[in-house]
Amino acid sequence: MVISYLGLGSNIGERSVLLGQAIALIGQKIGPVVRFSDIVESEPYGFVSNNMFLNMVVAVETELAPEALLDATQEIERMLGRVEKTVDGKYSDRTIDIDILLYGDTEYSSSRLTIPHPHIRERRFVLEPLKQINPEYGRQLS
């Protein structure tokens, strides 16, 4: 089992309900959620929108390998109504976004996935909740 940290965000629809549904589906499809941060509200990052985000970080125990974890998170996004993915760095409003932030102490890189997530340090809405549930990782990434 590996502890993976996932960043969750939602800025359209019933945002808090969608975060709760995402956590439940993560528990079913990925593994038990062992910790979760408070929910924080933030401005859209990388695009203009009138819709504020609700964000949080969860720690999940998983037996899934990194690519299988990515597949599972994307399936959960689709189940919760996400139809568009970020393309060429162009962000848009979304019902749910699930990013793999950390996967134990593993560094991983493929054409589909980079772990640790390459933008943790520049996204306070990720870094602060991550520090809340794992201060050690938070100090390393600050």
Buried (B, 14 or more C-beta within 10 A) or exposed (E): EBBBBBBBBBBBBEBEEBBEBBBEBBBEBBBEBEEBBEBBEBEBBEEEBEEEBBBBBBBBEBEBEBEEBBBBBBBBBEEBBBEEEEEEEEBBBBBBBBBBBBBBEEEBEEEEBBBBBEBBEEBEBBBBBBBBBBEEBBEEBE
